[in-house]
Amino acid sequence: PPRPPLHPSAAAPAQAGLPAGRGRAARGRRVGPMEAARALFAWGANSYGQLGLGHKEDVLVPQSLKDFSCKHQNIKSIAGGGGHSAVITDAGELFVCGQNKEGQLGLNHTEDVLCFTSCTALSSVCVIQVACGWDFTIILTGNGQVLSCGSNSFGQLGVPQTSGECLIPQKIESLTEKVVNIAAGLRHALAVTESGMVFQWGTGMASRANRASQGKMIPSFLTAKEPCKVPGLEDVKVKRVIASSYHSVSLTDEGELCVWGSNKHGQLVSKETFLVEPQKIDAHFFLGEKIGAVWSGWTHVVAQTETGKVFTWGRADYGQLGRSAVVHDGQRQEVQRSSEQHLEQLSNVPVSVPCLAGVSQIACGSEHNLAVVGGHCFSWGWNEHGMCGDGTEANVYAPKPITALGSGKPLLIGCGAGHSMVLCQTQG
């Protein structure tokens, strides 16, 4: 198939570990004079209307979705995909916007949608999590059922009886045990059951697995078009999963990371080019500390230990690891060639980023990141479409505050492949 138009090409993976919301806020339009009002801001790539601003122009600094924010003060979750966005309210209502060519918005049509719109097909269910893949959407309901809509070209909907796209969310019948966590990547998806088992479906990782296996058989879960149990996790209980472009990450209840898939950019901390089964990342890389939360872009990983330290590793060329020094004009500091080579060698090893210690939230796009540190929203990484929110299109090589948000206190953050969103508290 043709490559997706957004570069680098893939969907924003799910984040795992930290709670999504901050309790219940005032409902409806009216907010008392002494109460804190909330506003949703969006910026970055917008060629399909995924920012919900009513147009299709990229936005280089955060812009407020005033009308939507007034009506819906109670957002508890924000997610994004290749060209679409999704938010969930406290009441379990799902709102969507952006690219809809494959029906990924679940609205029973294929027209792009430029403003957040309620997914009325789900009006009778309570949505508790949504994961946006490149051109598909996975939905988790309050009773532990999983639904999907959008493209099924790679079996990423988990409903093999359906050929072609699905325009309204369909239940994945073969997931019979209650599901507690979901993830959607470029062309594959994951689910964790209440007992800690992990299921994967969608053939997105199969081509790289076949190349790496050199003719040997690859495990069936890598070619499954309906949920297939991921082997090698029998001795652990997984609580969170992440699906990236060509790799997957799981977090166990013991604070360990298990990874599988492509290691092209060192994102799996392994000497292998492809891991066909899950492999633990040794705790010594994290100074012996347990992992409390983990996130992933398409080719890089971010993890926070239980004491608050933040480690990054994987692909580094867009600044997505947040490790490089910056100078006053925001451009990358010139370093000697030997230092550049040293940085490249270090990129496949987790390294602590001190300025992110104690972060309360992180979100990863395909190659950019957002973080909430000390009541401020920071960004770094790929910035070709302005997704770092600094008013430029120059990549950002170290975390820096998004000054355009002013005094707004970030409550909740989310990313699509090339766009960013934040729910801020502002005084009414």
C-alpha positions as CSV (number, residue, x, y, z in Angstrom):
1,P,0.0,0.0,0.0
2,P,1.2,3.6,-0.4
3,R,3.1,5.1,2.5
4,P,1.0,7.3,4.8
5,P,1.5,10.9,4.0
6,L,2.7,12.0,7.4
7,H,6.5,11.6,8.0
8,P,7.7,9.7,9.9
9,S,4.9,7.3,9.2
10,A,2.9,5.6,11.9
11,A,0.2,6.1,14.6
12,A,0.7,7.4,18.0
13,P,1.1,4.5,20.4
14,A,-0.8,4.2,23.6
15,Q,0.8,5.2,26.9
16,A,0.7,2.9,29.9
17,G,1.0,3.4,33.6
18,L,-0.3,6.7,34.9
19,P,-3.9,7.5,35.6
20,A,-5.7,9.3,32.8
21,G,-7.8,11.8,34.7
22,R,-7.9,14.1,37.7
23,G,-11.3,13.6,39.1
24,R,-14.7,15.1,38.2
25,A,-15.1,18.8,37.2
26,A,-18.1,21.0,36.8
27,R,-20.4,19.9,34.1
28,G,-22.2,22.0,31.5
29,R,-21.5,25.5,30.1
30,R,-21.7,27.4,33.4
31,V,-18.7,27.6,35.6
32,G,-18.9,29.6,38.8
33,P,-16.7,32.7,39.2
34,M,-14.5,31.0,41.9
35,E,-14.4,27.7,40.2
36,A,-11.5,26.6,37.9
37,A,-12.6,26.4,34.2
38,R,-11.0,23.9,31.8
39,A,-9.9,24.4,28.2
40,L,-8.7,21.9,25.6
41,F,-5.8,23.1,23.5
42,A,-4.5,21.4,20.3
43,W,-1.6,22.0,17.9
44,G,0.6,20.4,15.2
45,A,-0.4,18.4,12.1
46,N,-3.9,19.1,11.0
47,S,-4.3,18.0,7.3
48,Y,-7.4,16.0,8.2
49,G,-8.9,18.3,10.8
50,Q,-7.6,16.1,13.7
51,L,-7.1,19.2,15.9
52,G,-10.9,19.7,16.1
53,L,-10.5,23.4,15.2
54,G,-12.8,23.4,12.2
55,H,-10.1,23.7,9.5
56,K,-7.2,21.7,8.0
57,E,-4.2,24.0,8.4
58,D,-1.2,23.0,10.6
59,V,-1.0,24.9,13.9
60,L,2.4,25.8,15.3
61,V,1.2,27.1,18.8
62,P,-1.5,25.8,21.1
63,Q,-5.1,26.9,20.1
64,S,-8.1,26.6,22.4
65,L,-11.1,24.6,21.3
66,K,-13.4,27.1,23.0
67,D,-16.8,25.8,22.0
68,F,-16.0,22.2,22.8
69,S,-14.3,23.1,26.1
70,C,-17.3,25.1,27.3
71,K,-19.7,22.2,26.7
72,H,-17.4,19.4,28.0
73,Q,-15.5,20.4,31.1
74,N,-15.2,16.7,32.1
75,I,-12.6,15.2,29.7
76,K,-10.7,12.3,31.3
77,S,-8.7,10.8,28.4
78,I,-7.1,12.1,25.2
79,A,-5.7,10.0,22.4
80,G,-4.6,10.4,18.8
81,G,-3.7,8.3,15.8
82,G,-2.2,8.8,12.3
83,G,-4.7,11.6,11.5
84,H,-7.5,11.3,14.0
85,S,-8.2,12.2,17.6
86,A,-10.4,10.8,20.4
87,V,-11.4,12.1,23.8
88,I,-13.5,10.4,26.6
89,T,-15.6,12.2,29.1
90,D,-16.2,11.2,32.8
91,A,-19.6,9.9,31.7
92,G,-17.9,7.5,29.3
93,E,-18.9,9.3,26.1
94,L,-16.5,9.2,23.2
95,F,-15.9,12.2,20.9
96,V,-13.8,11.9,17.7
97,C,-12.5,14.1,14.9
98,G,-10.1,14.1,12.0
99,Q,-9.3,11.6,9.2
100,N,-12.1,9.1,8.5
101,K,-11.3,7.6,5.1
102,E,-11.4,4.1,6.6
103,G,-14.2,4.7,9.0
104,Q,-11.8,5.0,12.0
105,L,-14.1,7.5,13.7
106,G,-16.9,5.0,14.0
107,L,-19.5,7.4,12.7
108,N,-20.9,5.1,9.9
109,H,-19.5,7.3,7.1
110,T,-16.1,8.0,5.6
111,E,-16.0,11.8,5.5
112,D,-13.3,13.7,7.5
113,V,-14.7,15.5,10.6
114,L,-13.2,18.8,11.5
115,C,-14.8,19.3,15.0
116,F,-15.1,16.8,17.8
117,T,-18.3,14.8,17.3
118,S,-20.0,12.3,19.6
119,C,-19.7,8.6,18.5
120,T,-23.4,7.9,18.8
121,A,-23.0,4.3,17.9
122,L,-21.6,3.9,21.4
123,S,-24.3,5.9,23.2
124,S,-25.4,2.8,25.2
125,V,-22.0,1.9,26.5
126,C,-19.5,3.4,28.9
127,V,-16.1,3.9,27.2
128,I,-13.2,3.8,29.6
129,Q,-10.2,3.7,27.2
130,V,-9.6,4.4,23.5
131,A,-6.5,3.6,21.5
132,C,-5.9,5.1,18.1
133,G,-3.9,3.2,15.5
134,W,-2.7,4.6,12.2
135,D,-6.1,4.3,10.5
136,F,-8.2,2.3,13.0
137,T,-9.5,2.7,16.6
138,I,-9.7,0.2,19.5
139,I,-12.3,0.9,22.2
140,L,-12.5,-0.6,25.8
141,T,-15.9,-0.5,27.6
142,G,-16.6,-0.5,31.3
143,N,-17.7,-4.1,31.2
144,G,-14.3,-5.2,29.8
145,Q,-15.4,-5.7,26.2
146,V,-13.3,-4.5,23.2
147,L,-14.7,-2.9,20.0
148,S,-12.9,-1.8,16.9
149,C,-13.5,0.3,13.7
150,G,-11.6,1.6,10.7
151,S,-9.2,-0.2,8.4
152,N,-8.9,-4.0,8.6
153,S,-6.3,-4.3,5.8
154,F,-3.8,-6.0,8.1
155,G,-6.3,-7.7,10.4
156,Q,-5.9,-4.9,13.0
157,L,-9.6,-4.9,13.9
158,G,-9.4,-8.4,15.3
159,V,-12.6,-9.4,13.5
160,P,-11.5,-11.8,10.7
161,Q,-15.1,-12.2,9.4
162,T,-15.0,-8.6,8.3
163,S,-13.4,-7.8,5.0
164,G,-12.5,-4.2,4.3
165,E,-13.1,-1.3,6.7
166,C,-15.6,-1.2,9.5
167,L,-17.5,2.1,9.8
168,I,-19.1,1.5,13.2
169,P,-17.4,-0.1,16.2
170,Q,-17.8,-3.9,16.2
171,K,-17.2,-6.1,19.2
172,I,-14.2,-8.4,19.1
173,E,-16.0,-11.6,20.0
174,S,-13.0,-13.9,20.5
175,L,-11.8,-11.8,23.6
176,T,-13.9,-13.7,26.1
177,E,-12.2,-12.8,29.3
178,K,-12.6,-9.3,30.7
179,V,-10.1,-6.9,29.2
180,V,-8.4,-4.2,31.4
181,N,-6.0,-2.4,29.0
182,I,-5.7,-1.9,25.2
183,A,-3.2,-0.5,22.8
184,A,-3.1,0.3,19.1
185,G,0.0,0.7,16.9
186,L,0.7,1.3,13.2
187,R,-1.0,-1.9,12.0
188,H,-1.4,-4.1,15.1
189,A,-3.2,-4.0,18.5
190,L,-2.9,-5.5,22.0
191,A,-5.2,-6.3,24.9
192,V,-4.5,-7.3,28.5
193,T,-7.1,-9.5,30.3
194,E,-8.0,-9.3,34.0
195,S,-5.8,-12.3,34.7
196,G,-2.8,-10.6,33.1
197,M,-2.7,-12.4,29.7
198,V,-1.7,-10.5,26.6
199,F,-3.3,-10.9,23.2
200,Q,-2.0,-9.4,19.9
201,W,-3.6,-9.1,16.5
202,G,-2.9,-7.4,13.2
203,T,0.0,-8.4,10.8
204,G,1.9,-5.2,10.9
205,M,5.0,-6.7,12.5
206,A,5.1,-9.8,10.3
207,S,7.1,-8.4,7.4
208,R,10.0,-7.4,9.6
209,A,9.7,-10.7,11.5
210,N,10.0,-12.7,8.3
211,R,13.0,-10.7,7.1
212,A,14.8,-11.2,10.5
213,S,13.9,-15.0,10.7
214,Q,15.6,-15.8,7.4
215,G,13.1,-18.5,6.4
216,K,12.4,-19.9,9.9
217,M,8.8,-20.1,11.1
218,I,7.6,-17.1,13.1
219,P,5.2,-17.4,16.0
220,S,1.5,-17.3,15.0
221,F,0.6,-14.3,17.1
222,L,2.7,-12.1,14.7
223,T,0.5,-13.1,11.7
224,A,-2.9,-13.3,13.5
225,K,-5.9,-11.4,12.3
226,E,-7.8,-12.1,15.5
227,P,-6.6,-11.9,19.1
228,C,-3.8,-14.5,19.7
229,K,-2.1,-15.1,23.0
230,V,1.4,-13.7,23.2
231,P,3.8,-16.5,24.3
232,G,6.6,-16.1,26.8
233,L,4.6,-14.1,29.4
234,E,3.3,-17.1,31.4
235,D,5.5,-16.3,34.5
236,V,4.5,-12.7,34.8
237,K,1.2,-10.7,35.2
238,V,1.0,-7.9,32.7
239,K,-1.0,-4.8,33.6
240,R,-0.3,-2.4,30.7
241,V,0.6,-2.7,27.1
242,I,1.9,-0.5,24.3
243,A,1.7,-1.0,20.5
244,S,4.2,1.0,18.5
245,S,5.1,0.9,14.8
246,Y,6.9,-2.5,14.7
247,H,7.4,-3.3,18.4
248,S,5.3,-3.9,21.5
249,V,6.0,-3.2,25.2
250,S,4.3,-4.6,28.3
251,L,4.6,-3.5,32.0
252,T,4.2,-6.2,34.7
253,D,2.8,-5.8,38.1
254,E,6.3,-6.4,39.4
255,G,7.6,-3.3,37.7
256,E,9.4,-5.1,34.8
257,L,9.3,-4.3,31.1
258,C,8.9,-7.0,28.5
259,V,9.5,-6.1,24.9
260,W,9.2,-7.8,21.5
261,G,9.3,-6.9,17.8
262,S,11.7,-4.8,15.8
263,N,14.9,-3.6,17.4
264,K,16.1,-1.5,14.4
265,H,16.7,1.6,16.5
266,G,17.8,-0.2,19.7
267,Q,14.4,0.4,21.3
268,L,14.3,-3.1,22.7
269,V,17.7,-2.9,24.4
270,S,18.8,-6.1,22.7
271,K,21.6,-7.3,20.3
272,E,18.9,-9.0,18.2
273,T,17.4,-7.2,15.2
274,F,14.0,-8.7,15.9
275,L,12.6,-10.4,19.1
276,V,9.9,-12.9,18.1
277,E,9.0,-13.4,21.7
278,P,8.9,-11.1,24.8
279,Q,12.2,-10.4,26.5
280,K,12.7,-8.6,29.8
281,I,14.8,-5.5,29.9
282,D,17.2,-6.1,32.8
283,A,16.6,-3.9,35.8
284,H,20.2,-2.8,36.0
285,F,19.5,-0.4,33.1
286,F,17.2,1.4,35.5
287,L,19.7,1.3,38.4
288,G,17.8,-1.6,39.9
289,E,14.6,0.3,40.3
290,K,11.1,-0.9,39.4
291,I,9.3,0.7,36.5
292,G,6.0,2.5,37.4
293,A,5.0,3.8,33.9
294,V,6.1,3.4,30.3
295,W,5.3,5.1,27.0
296,S,6.5,4.7,23.5
297,G,6.7,6.5,20.2
298,W,7.2,4.6,17.0
299,T,10.9,3.9,17.5
300,H,11.7,5.2,21.0
301,V,10.7,4.3,24.5
302,V,10.3,6.4,27.7
303,A,10.0,4.9,31.2
304,Q,9.6,6.2,34.7
305,T,10.8,4.3,37.7
306,E,8.8,4.2,41.0
307,T,11.1,6.8,42.5
308,G,10.4,9.2,39.6
309,K,13.5,8.9,37.4
310,V,12.8,9.1,33.7
311,F,14.8,7.1,31.2
312,T,14.7,7.3,27.4
313,W,16.2,5.1,24.6
314,G,15.8,4.2,21.0
315,R,15.8,6.4,17.9
316,A,17.3,9.8,18.6
317,D,17.7,11.7,15.3
318,Y,14.7,14.0,15.8
319,G,15.5,14.8,19.4
320,Q,12.9,12.3,20.6
321,L,15.1,11.1,23.5
322,G,15.4,14.7,24.9
323,R,19.0,14.2,25.9
324,S,20.8,16.9,23.8
325,A,21.9,20.3,25.0
326,V,20.2,23.4,23.5
327,V,21.5,26.9,23.1
328,H,19.6,30.2,23.3
329,D,18.3,30.2,19.7
330,G,16.7,26.8,20.2
331,Q,19.0,25.1,17.7
332,R,21.0,22.0,18.5
333,Q,24.3,22.7,20.1
334,E,27.2,21.9,17.9
335,V,29.2,19.1,19.3
336,Q,32.3,17.3,18.1
337,R,31.9,14.3,15.7
338,S,33.2,11.9,18.3
339,S,30.6,13.1,20.7
340,E,27.9,12.5,18.1
341,Q,29.1,9.0,17.6
342,H,29.1,8.4,21.3
343,L,25.5,9.7,21.5
344,E,24.4,7.3,18.8
345,Q,26.0,4.4,20.6
346,L,24.2,5.4,23.8
347,S,20.8,5.7,22.2
348,N,20.1,1.9,22.5
349,V,20.7,2.0,26.2
350,P,18.3,3.6,28.7
351,V,19.7,6.9,30.0
352,S,18.2,9.1,32.7
353,V,17.0,12.6,31.7
354,P,17.3,14.6,34.9
355,C,15.1,17.5,34.0
356,L,12.1,15.1,33.7
357,A,12.5,13.6,37.2
358,G,9.2,13.6,39.1
359,V,7.2,14.1,35.9
360,S,3.4,13.5,36.6
361,Q,2.4,12.6,33.0
362,I,4.1,11.8,29.6
363,A,2.6,11.3,26.2
364,C,4.4,10.2,23.0
365,G,3.5,10.9,19.4
366,S,5.3,9.1,16.6
367,E,8.6,11.0,17.2
368,H,7.7,13.8,19.7
369,N,6.8,13.9,23.3
370,L,4.8,15.9,25.9
371,A,5.4,15.9,29.7
372,V,3.9,17.6,32.7
373,V,6.6,18.7,35.1
374,G,6.0,20.9,38.1
375,G,2.7,22.1,36.8
376,H,4.0,23.0,33.4
377,C,3.8,21.3,30.0
378,F,7.1,20.5,28.2
379,S,7.7,19.2,24.7
380,W,10.6,17.8,22.7
381,G,11.4,15.8,19.5
382,W,10.1,15.9,15.9
383,N,8.6,19.3,15.1
384,E,8.1,19.4,11.3
385,H,4.3,20.2,11.7
386,G,4.7,22.4,14.8
387,M,3.7,19.6,17.3
388,C,6.1,20.9,19.9
389,G,4.1,24.1,20.1
390,D,7.0,26.6,20.1
391,G,5.9,28.4,17.0
392,T,8.6,26.9,14.8
393,E,9.0,23.8,12.7
394,A,12.6,23.1,14.0
395,N,13.1,19.8,15.9
396,V,13.5,20.3,19.7
397,Y,16.4,18.3,21.2
398,A,15.7,18.8,24.9
399,P,12.5,19.2,26.9
400,K,11.4,22.8,27.1
401,P,8.2,24.5,28.4
402,I,5.4,25.4,26.0
403,T,5.2,29.1,26.9
404,A,2.2,29.7,24.6
405,L,0.0,27.9,27.2
406,G,0.6,30.8,29.6
407,S,-0.6,30.3,33.1
408,G,-2.8,27.4,32.2
409,K,-2.1,24.4,34.5
410,P,-2.0,21.1,32.4
411,L,-4.3,18.5,33.7
412,L,-4.2,15.9,30.9
413,I,-2.1,15.5,27.8
414,G,-2.3,13.4,24.7
415,C,-0.6,13.0,21.3
416,G,-1.4,11.8,17.8
417,A,1.3,10.8,15.3
418,G,2.1,14.4,14.6
419,H,-0.2,16.4,16.8
420,S,-0.6,17.4,20.4
421,M,-3.4,18.1,22.9
422,V,-3.6,19.3,26.4
423,L,-6.5,20.0,28.8
424,C,-5.6,23.0,31.0
425,Q,-7.1,24.5,34.1
426,T,-7.7,28.2,33.8
427,Q,-9.4,30.5,36.3
428,G,-13.0,31.2,35.3
